[in-house]
Amino acid sequence: MPNPNYTHTITLFHKKLVDKKEIWTSSVISNCFYKCETTISQNGTDVSKSNTYTARIPQGDIDVSIDDIVVYGSVIDEIGKDMNATQLLHKYKPDAFRVTSISDNTRYLFGKHIRLGG
């Protein structure tokens, strides 16, 4: 039975280096989990707010790396000569994040998934 929390669609932009050049590909993935939370941090008298992102992709054959980009929903943009990765992030903020952590949770008997954090 599929996880009832996996109802979201994301677009994953994956970066590869080919002959020292960045090549970006995108994949629209449905039946995912997606969450964005605002966290507040305090350091002495300084208070800062930031978004913390989690996406879970059901088990599948997918290439993902640190610094890839996740956009909430299905988008048709491309990273290349007309738009760079930073511009894509700004276009879709707060519904986009750069992947800073990856957990491979596909070894479990149930609920297999890849967890992306940012």
N, C-alpha and C positions, 0 to 999 in steps of 0.2 A: 504494500500500500504506500503511495507517495506521501511525503511529508506535507501536511496541510499548510505549513508556513512557507513553503516554497512556491510562491505565487507571482514572483516578480520576473521581469525581463531586464537583462543588462547587456551592454555592449562592452566587450573586452578588446582593448587595443594592445597588441603584443608587439614588442620591439625585438628585432633581430639585427645583429651586425653582420653585414655581408661585404667583404672586401673593405672593411673599416668604414662602411656607410650604414646609417640607420635605415632599416626597412620596417615600416609599420604595417601590420595586417589587423583586421578587425573581425570579430565574431559576435553575432547576436545570439545570446543564450537565454532560453526561457526556463521556467520552473526553477528559479533561483530564490534564495533568501537574500534580502537587502535591508540594511538598517543604518541610519545615520543618527548619531546622538550628539548633542552639544555638551561638552564637558567644560567645567570651570576649574582653573588651577590658581592657587594663590602661593606667591613667594614673597614673604614679608608683607609689604604694603601693595605689591603689584598683583593685580588680578587679570587673568587672561581667559578668553573663551576660545575654544576650538572644536571642530567637528571630528568625531571618531566614527570611522566607517567599518562595516563588516558586510562581506558578501560571501555566500556559500553557494558553490556550484556543485550540483549532483555529480556523482562519479561519472567520468567520461574522459575521453582522450583529448586533452586540451593542453596547449602550451601556455604557460604563464610564468612570469619572472618579476623580480623586484623592479620597480620603476615602470611597470606596465600601467595602463590607465583603465579604470572602470567608470562607465557612464551609466546612470540609471535610465532604463528604457532602451528602445531600439532607435539608434541614430545612424544616419548614412554618411556622416562626415568622414573625411580621410585625413590622416596626418601625412604631410608630404610637402610639396612645393608651395601650396597655397595656405596651409595652416600647420603650425608646429604644435608640439605636445602641450606647451604652456598655454597657447591660445585656445586649444581645445578644452583644457581644464577650466580656464576663465569663462569660456562660453557656457559651460554647463554647471558651474558652481551654483549652488552647493550640492548638486546632484552628480558630482564626479570626484574621483580621488585617484591619487597615485598609490600604487600598491607598495606598502612598506613591510608587509609580513605575509608569509604563505605557510599554511599548515596542510599537510597531506593527511587527511583523515579517511583514506580509502581502505585501510587495513581492517577496519571494524566489520563485524558481521552485519550490522544494520546501520542505516543513516550515513552511508559512505558519501563523502563530499571533500571538496577542496575549499579551505577557508582562506579568504583574502582580507587583509586588514589595511587600513590607511588612516 
